[in-house]
């Protein structure tokens, strides 16, 4: 398999592909909006629980190796001899202490979520790492088997007792970011010594702070609008009744009950008010959604520029 590089003349001798395992049918990086699935599917529960060599690969990697959904490709897990110092791309079987070959089936193809792959002048944007284009997502069982093979072979090579302990990075996705501090406090009590709970709240806070300001302003505007609407509505109803006092007098002189006349007036006011409120809510949500999305995008872009600049 050949890795993908933006620069076609780049050298990739001895390139190692990154395999990321998981036990959730919905790949974490998809939920984290780092990648998006463009075709195919992710893993099923059966594939996760059993040793199934299935893979979700990047579109650029697939195109570079003529892979489509259902295609199969192989990767080698190579344990080189202790004294080998040559080029990993041109090794011979004598240079390898052990080799384990895996045949993967492509079940899904993804694309990285990125603002731009190139700068305005067409040059490569180095703020974007091409490592994601050469990342292969598979299941934990596959990665565990690879780690166990590597550990076993190295223990033979360096004469030590292999360890059966596996190391994982566990990710949790909170439905409500306001619960983050409570979650960290409870999780920290359960962790062994020297373990910590890391979070991505810095990025969240940089975006959430302006949004909270907007929410506070919107709340103040809402209360002011309600008070102003009540005052204006009261004045309009008063003027409305003054203009129609002769009409109301005719209804009463013809024998109409006061309750019916009052009900008719109230119904007219309520119908007009409901129509006006519905139209204002509909148009207001569209305008507010567009403004807030624009402000959020601007804030994210500004944050990314600051991160790249630093």
C-alpha positions in Angstrom: 0.0 0.0 0.0 1.2 3.5 -0.9 0.5 6.4 1.5 -1.1 9.5 0.2 0.9 12.8 0.1 -0.2 16.2 -1.3 3.2 16.4 -2.9 3.4 13.6 -5.4 7.2 13.8 -5.4 7.4 13.2 -1.6 9.4 10.3 -0.4 7.6 7.8 1.9 10.2 5.1 2.4 9.4 3.0 5.4 6.1 4.8 6.0 4.0 3.5 8.9 0.2 3.6 8.6 -1.7 4.5 11.7 -4.5 2.0 12.7 -7.0 3.2 15.2 -9.3 0.7 16.9 -12.7 1.3 18.4 -15.6 -0.5 20.0 -18.3 1.9 19.1 -20.1 1.5 15.7 -20.1 5.3 15.4 -16.4 6.1 15.1 -15.4 8.7 17.7 -13.7 11.0 15.1 -16.9 11.2 13.2 -18.7 12.3 16.4 -15.9 14.7 17.1 -16.4 16.1 13.5 -12.8 15.3 12.5 -13.9 13.1 9.6 -17.1 12.5 7.8 -18.2 9.3 6.1 -18.8 9.8 2.4 -19.7 6.3 1.4 -20.2 2.9 2.8 -20.7 2.3 6.5 -19.0 1.9 9.9 -18.6 -1.3 11.9 -21.5 -3.6 13.0 -21.8 -5.0 16.6 -20.8 -8.4 15.3 -17.7 -7.1 13.6 -16.7 -5.3 16.8 -17.2 -8.4 19.0 -15.5 -10.8 16.6 -12.1 -10.6 14.9 -13.2 -9.1 11.6 -10.6 -7.4 9.4 -12.7 -4.5 8.2 -11.5 -1.0 7.7 -12.7 2.6 7.0 -10.1 4.5 5.0 -9.7 8.0 3.6 -10.8 8.9 0.2 -7.4 10.1 -0.9 -5.8 6.9 0.4 -8.4 4.8 -1.5 -7.9 6.7 -4.7 -4.2 6.5 -4.4 -4.4 2.7 -4.2 -7.4 2.1 -6.5 -9.6 0.9 -3.6 -13.4 1.0 -3.6 -16.1 -0.3 -1.2 -15.6 -4.1 -0.9 -11.9 -3.9 -2.1 -9.3 -5.8 0.0 -5.8 -4.7 0.8 -3.0 -6.1 3.0 -0.8 -4.5 5.6 2.3 -6.1 7.2 3.2 -5.9 10.9 7.0 -6.2 10.6 9.2 -6.9 13.6 12.7 -6.1 12.4 15.8 -7.9 13.7 17.7 -6.1 16.5 20.7 -5.3 14.3 18.8 -4.1 11.3 19.5 -0.4 10.4 18.6 -0.4 6.7 15.8 1.2 4.6 12.5 -0.3 5.8 11.1 0.1 2.3 13.7 -2.3 0.8 14.1 -4.9 3.5 14.4 -8.6 2.8 12.9 -11.6 4.8 16.2 -12.1 6.5 16.0 -8.5 8.0 12.6 -9.3 9.6 12.4 -11.3 12.9 8.7 -11.9 12.3 6.0 -10.7 9.9 2.2 -10.9 10.4 0.0 -10.0 7.4 -3.5 -8.7 7.7 -6.0 -8.6 4.9 -8.6 -5.8 5.3 -11.9 -5.3 3.5 -12.9 -1.7 2.8 -16.4 -1.1 4.3 -16.3 2.7 4.4 -14.6 5.7 3.0 -14.2 9.0 4.8 -12.9 12.5 4.1 -11.2 14.8 6.7 -13.2 17.7 7.9 -11.0 20.7 7.2 -11.5 24.3 6.2 -9.0 24.2 3.4 -6.2 22.0 2.2 -4.3 24.8 0.4 -3.6 28.4 0.9 -4.9 31.2 -1.2 -1.8 31.0 -3.5 -2.3 27.3 -4.0 0.5 26.3 -1.7 0.0 23.5 0.8 -1.6 24.6 4.1 0.8 23.1 6.7 -1.8 23.7 9.4 -3.5 20.6 8.1 -1.8 17.3 8.8 -1.9 14.6 6.1 -1.6 11.9 8.7 -5.4 11.6 8.8 -5.4 10.7 5.1 -3.2 7.7 5.9 -5.2 6.6 9.0 -7.1 3.3 8.9 -10.0 2.8 11.3 -10.7 -0.7 12.4 -11.9 -2.6 15.5 -10.3 -3.0 18.9 -10.0 -6.7 18.4 -7.8 -6.2 15.3 -5.5 -3.7 17.1 -5.3 -5.9 20.2 -4.2 -8.8 18.1 -1.5 -6.7 16.4 -0.2 -5.4 19.8 -0.1 -8.9 21.3 1.9 -10.2 18.3 4.3 -7.3 18.6 4.7 -7.8 22.3 5.2 -11.5 22.0 7.9 -11.1 19.3 9.8 -8.4 21.1 9.8 -10.4 24.3 11.4 -13.3 22.4 14.0 -10.9 20.9 14.9 -9.1 24.1 14.2 -12.0 26.5 11.6 -10.7 28.8 8.2 -11.8 30.1 5.5 -10.4 27.8 2.8 -8.4 29.3 -0.9 -9.1 28.8 -1.9 -5.6 29.9 -3.5 -3.5 27.2 -3.6 0.3 27.2 -6.5 2.2 25.9 -7.5 5.8 25.4 -11.1 6.1 26.5 -13.3 8.9 25.2 -16.6 10.1 26.6 -19.0 12.4 24.8 -21.2 14.5 27.1 -24.6 15.4 25.9 -24.5 18.6 27.9 -21.2 20.6 28.2 -22.5 22.1 31.4 -22.0 18.7 33.1 -18.3 18.7 32.3 -17.0 19.8 35.7 -19.3 17.3 37.6 -18.1 14.5 35.3 -14.5 15.3 35.8 -14.9 15.4 39.6 -16.7 12.0 39.7 -14.3 10.4 37.2 -11.2 11.6 39.0 -12.3 9.9 42.2 -12.4 6.5 40.3 -9.0 6.9 38.6 -5.8 5.3 40.0 -2.9 7.6 41.1 -1.2 9.6 38.4 -4.2 9.3 36.0 -6.0 12.5 34.9 -9.2 13.4 33.1 -8.3 15.5 30.0 -10.9 17.5 28.1 -11.2 19.8 25.1 -13.0 22.5 27.0 -10.5 25.2 26.0 -11.8 25.1 22.4 -15.4 24.9 23.6 -14.9 27.9 26.0 -13.4 30.0 23.2 -16.5 29.5 21.1 -19.0 29.4 23.9 -18.1 32.7 25.6 -19.3 34.9 22.7 -22.4 32.8 22.4 -23.2 33.2 26.1 -22.9 37.0 25.6 -25.3 36.8 22.7 -27.7 34.8 24.8 -27.7 37.4 27.6 -28.3 40.2 25.1 -31.1 38.2 23.5 -32.7 37.6 26.9 -32.7 41.3 27.7 -34.1 42.2 24.3 -36.8 39.6 24.7 -38.0 41.0 28.0 -37.9 44.6 26.7 -39.9 43.4 23.6 -42.5 41.7 25.8 -43.1 44.8 27.9 -43.2 47.1 24.9 -45.6 44.7 23.1 -48.0 44.7 26.1 -48.0 48.5 26.2 -48.4 48.9 22.5 -51.1 46.3 22.4 -53.0 48.0 25.2 -52.9 51.3 23.4 -54.0 49.7 20.1 -56.9 47.9 21.7 -58.0 51.2 23.4 -57.9 53.0 20.0 -59.6 50.1 18.4 -62.5 50.2 20.8 -62.9 54.0 20.5 -63.2 53.8 16.8 -65.8 51.0 17.0 -67.9 52.4 19.9 -70.8 53.3 17.5 -70.7 49.8 16.0 -70.7 48.2 19.5 -73.6 50.5 20.4 -75.6 49.3 17.4 -75.0 45.7 18.4 -76.3 46.4 21.9 -79.3 48.3 20.7 -80.2 45.4 18.5 -80.3 43.1 21.5 -76.9 41.4 21.3 -75.6 40.3 24.7 -72.6 42.2 26.1 -70.8 38.9 26.4 -71.1 38.1 22.7 -69.9 41.5 21.7 -66.9 41.3 24.1 -66.1 37.8 22.8 -66.2 39.0 19.2 -63.8 41.8 20.0 -61.4 39.5 21.9 -61.4 36.9 19.1 -60.5 39.5 16.5 -57.6 40.7 18.6 -56.4 37.2 19.4 -56.5 36.0 15.7 -54.5 39.0 14.6 -52.0 38.6 17.5 -51.5 34.8 16.8 -50.9 35.5 13.1 -48.4 38.3 13.9 -46.6 36.3 16.6 -46.3 33.2 14.2 -44.9 35.3 11.4 -42.5 37.1 13.7 -41.2 33.8 15.3 -40.7 32.2 11.9 -38.9 35.1 10.4 -37.0 35.8 13.6 -35.7 32.2 13.9 -34.4 32.3 10.3 -32.7 35.6 10.8 -31.3 34.7 14.2 -30.1 31.3 13.0 -28.2 32.9 10.1 -26.6 35.6 12.3 -25.6 33.2 15.1 -24.1 30.7 12.6 -22.1 33.4 10.9 -20.8 34.6 14.2 -20.0 31.1 15.3 -18.1 30.4 12.0 -16.2 33.6 12.4 -15.2 32.7 15.9 -14.1 29.2 14.9 -12.1 30.5 12.0 -10.4 33.2 14.2 -9.6 30.5 16.8 -8.0 28.2 14.2 -6.0 31.1 12.8 -4.7 31.9 16.3 -3.8 28.2 16.9 -2.0 28.0 13.6 -0.2 31.2 14.2 1.0 30.1 17.7 
